[in-house]
């Protein structure tokens, strides 16, 4: 698609940003529901396999997801150069949102974006780590802490590598310092709420598993979207946050599953 069409599409999307958010949220929730159903079918097949074969299946699936996330991040990063099409599209979308999104919508997203604040996620990390430890879920508690701590180190490292300036906004509702790419709120929410869904799957009755997956999907997407609505991040910053956070989340989840399968495979 020529650059002019990308810019026109970005301007149109910014004009209808709230509707686009709602439609995309519904589509993501439906995709998460379908993915959960498909994974259930895979799980039934996996349970019939020997421990070594199940270990291999988890390894292949995890590697594929991590590779997809890393590839998506790399593709975004490669197109961030000044004057590039993606940078121009980011500017056009941000400007259109600043022009067309009303104050009430911005105030709502100001509240929702706090679900990805470092303080909120840190408090969440402490509470659930203590809770899991108290319930004698020591391995899960350690994995939970390492997942959040790992992303807290990864995201600032990536920001320092790319050193992208944040977009300019005039509403004054939220002010952020530091580099823009990738979005720390987005990657943090993806890892934290994704791990919470994994913890729920491991500790709660089956009837809560799908709601946990849908809740994590909706929360992570909403936090990421709030950063674009509030113009403290470009859309590509948020997309990269989803990619990096999703890849790190899968590294953590697959590591837990593989370690459990490995222990099972070694049993006589």
C-alpha positions in Angstrom: 0.0 0.0 0.0 1.4 3.4 -0.9 2.4 5.7 2.0 -0.4 8.1 1.2 -3.0 5.4 1.7 -1.4 4.4 5.0 -1.5 8.0 6.2 -5.2 8.4 5.1 -6.0 5.1 6.9 -4.3 6.4 10.1 -6.2 9.7 10.0 -9.5 7.8 9.5 -8.6 5.4 12.4 -7.8 8.3 14.7 -11.1 10.0 13.8 -13.0 6.8 14.8 -10.6 5.6 17.5 -13.1 4.7 20.1 -15.2 2.6 17.8 -12.0 0.9 16.5 -10.9 0.2 20.0 -14.3 -1.5 20.8 -14.4 -3.5 17.6 -10.8 -4.7 18.1 -11.4 -5.6 21.7 -14.4 -7.8 20.8 -12.4 -9.4 18.0 -9.5 -10.1 20.4 -11.8 -11.7 23.0 -13.4 -13.9 20.3 -9.9 -14.9 19.1 -8.8 -15.7 22.7 -11.9 -17.8 23.2 -11.3 -19.7 20.0 -7.6 -20.1 20.9 -8.5 -21.5 24.3 -10.9 -24.0 22.7 -8.2 -25.1 20.3 -5.6 -25.4 23.0 -8.0 -27.6 24.9 -8.1 -29.9 22.0 -4.3 -29.9 21.8 -4.2 -30.6 25.5 -6.3 -33.7 25.2 -3.9 -35.0 22.5 -0.9 -34.0 24.6 -2.2 -35.8 27.7 -2.2 -39.0 25.7 1.5 -38.6 24.8 4.4 -40.0 26.7 6.2 -37.4 29.0 9.1 -37.0 26.5 6.7 -36.5 23.6 4.7 -34.0 25.6 7.9 -32.2 26.5 8.8 -31.9 22.8 5.3 -30.6 21.9 5.4 -27.9 24.5 8.9 -26.9 23.4 7.9 -26.6 19.7 4.7 -24.7 20.5 6.5 -22.3 22.9 9.4 -21.8 20.4 6.9 -20.9 17.7 5.1 -18.3 19.7 8.3 -16.7 21.0 9.7 -16.6 17.5 6.5 -14.9 16.2 6.7 -12.3 19.0 10.4 -11.6 18.4 9.9 -11.4 14.7 7.0 -8.9 15.1 9.2 -6.7 17.4 12.1 -6.8 15.0 9.8 -5.8 12.0 8.5 -2.8 13.9 11.9 -1.8 15.1 13.4 -1.9 11.6 10.8 0.7 10.3 11.2 3.4 13.0 13.7 5.5 11.2 13.0 9.3 10.9 10.8 10.1 7.9 9.9 6.4 7.4 6.4 5.3 6.6 5.7 3.9 10.1 6.9 7.0 11.8 4.7 9.2 9.6 1.7 6.9 10.2 2.3 7.1 13.9 2.3 10.9 13.7 -0.9 11.0 11.7 -2.7 8.7 14.0 -1.6 10.6 17.1 -2.6 13.9 15.6 -6.0 12.6 14.6 -6.7 11.2 18.0 -5.7 14.5 19.6 -8.2 16.3 17.3 -11.2 13.9 17.5 -11.2 12.1 20.8 -13.2 13.9 23.5 -12.3 14.8 27.1 -14.6 12.2 28.6 -13.0 9.4 26.7 -9.5 10.6 27.7 -10.5 10.8 31.3 -11.8 7.2 31.2 -8.5 6.0 29.6 -6.6 8.0 32.3 -8.1 5.7 34.9 -7.6 2.5 32.8 -4.0 3.3 32.1 -3.2 3.1 35.8 -3.7 -0.7 35.6 -0.3 -0.7 33.9 1.5 1.7 36.2 4.8 0.3 37.7 3.5 0.9 41.2 0.2 -1.0 40.6 2.0 -3.9 39.0 4.6 -4.0 41.7 1.9 -4.1 44.4 0.2 -6.8 42.5 3.5 -8.7 42.3 4.1 -8.5 46.0 0.5 -9.5 47.0 0.3 -12.5 44.7 3.9 -13.7 45.5 3.0 -13.7 49.2 -0.3 -15.4 48.5 1.3 -18.2 46.3 4.0 -18.7 48.9 1.5 -19.0 51.7 -0.4 -21.6 49.7 2.8 -23.6 49.3 2.9 -22.8 45.5 6.6 -22.0 45.9 7.7 -22.7 42.3 4.8 -20.8 40.9 5.6 -17.8 43.2 9.2 -17.8 42.1 8.1 -17.9 38.4 5.7 -15.1 39.0 8.3 -12.9 40.5 10.9 -13.7 37.9 8.4 -13.0 35.1 7.7 -9.5 36.4 11.2 -8.7 37.3 12.6 -9.9 34.0 10.2 -7.6 32.1 11.1 -4.7 34.4 14.7 -5.1 33.3 14.0 -5.9 29.6 11.8 -3.0 28.8 14.2 -0.2 30.0 17.0 -1.9 28.2 15.1 -1.8 24.9 14.2 1.8 25.5 17.8 2.8 25.9 18.7 0.9 22.7 16.2 2.7 20.5 15.9 6.1 22.3 12.7 7.2 20.6 11.1 10.5 21.6 7.5 10.4 22.9 4.6 12.1 20.9 3.5 15.6 21.8 0.1 16.1 23.5 -1.7 19.1 25.0 -4.4 17.6 27.2 -2.2 17.6 30.3 -4.0 14.6 31.9 -0.9 12.3 31.9 2.8 13.2 31.7 5.5 10.7 31.1 9.3 11.1 31.0 11.8 8.8 29.3 12.0 7.1 26.0 9.0 5.9 24.1 9.8 2.6 22.4 8.6 0.0 23.4 5.7 0.9 25.7 6.5 -0.2 29.3 2.9 -0.1 30.4 1.9 -2.4 27.5 4.6 -5.0 28.0 4.2 -4.9 31.8 0.4 -5.4 31.6 0.9 -8.2 29.0 3.3 -10.1 31.3 1.5 -9.4 34.6 -2.0 -10.1 33.5 -0.9 -13.0 31.3 0.9 -14.6 34.2 -2.1 -14.0 36.4 -4.2 -16.0 33.9 -1.6 -18.7 34.0 -1.6 -18.8 37.8 -5.4 -18.9 37.7 -5.3 -21.9 35.3 -2.9 -23.7 37.7 -4.7 -22.9 40.9 -8.4 -22.4 40.3 -11.2 -24.7 39.2 -11.7 -25.2 35.4 -14.8 -22.9 35.3 -12.5 -19.9 36.0 -9.9 -20.7 33.3 -11.5 -19.1 30.3 -12.7 -16.0 32.2 -9.1 -15.6 33.4 -7.8 -15.8 29.8 -10.4 -13.3 28.5 -9.9 -11.0 31.4 -6.1 -10.9 30.9 -6.6 -10.3 27.1 -9.0 -7.4 27.7 -6.9 -5.8 30.4 -3.6 -5.9 28.5 -5.2 -4.6 25.3 -7.0 -1.8 27.2 -3.8 -0.7 28.9 -2.0 -0.7 25.6 -4.7 1.2 23.9 -4.9 3.8 26.7 -1.3 4.8 25.9 -2.2 5.7 22.3 -5.4 7.5 23.3 -3.5 9.6 25.9 -0.8 10.3 23.3 2.1 9.2 25.6 3.1 6.5 23.1 2.8 6.0 19.4 0.9 3.0 18.1 4.1 1.2 17.1 5.4 1.7 20.6 2.4 -0.2 21.9 2.6 -2.9 19.2 6.2 -3.4 20.1 5.2 -3.6 23.8 2.7 -6.4 23.0 5.4 -8.2 21.0 8.2 -8.0 23.6 5.9 -8.6 26.5 4.2 -11.5 24.8 7.5 -13.1 23.9 8.8 -12.8 27.4 5.5 -14.1 28.8 5.8 -17.2 26.6 9.4 -17.7 27.7 8.3 -17.8 31.3 5.2 -20.0 30.7 7.1 -22.4 28.5 10.0 -22.6 31.0 7.5 -23.5 33.8 5.7 -26.2 31.7 9.0 -27.6 30.4 10.5 -27.9 33.8 7.4 -29.7 35.0 7.4 -32.0 32.1 11.1 -32.7 32.5 10.6 -33.7 36.1 7.7 -36.0 35.1 9.8 -37.5 32.3 12.6 -38.4 34.8 10.2 -40.2 37.2 10.7 -44.0 37.1 
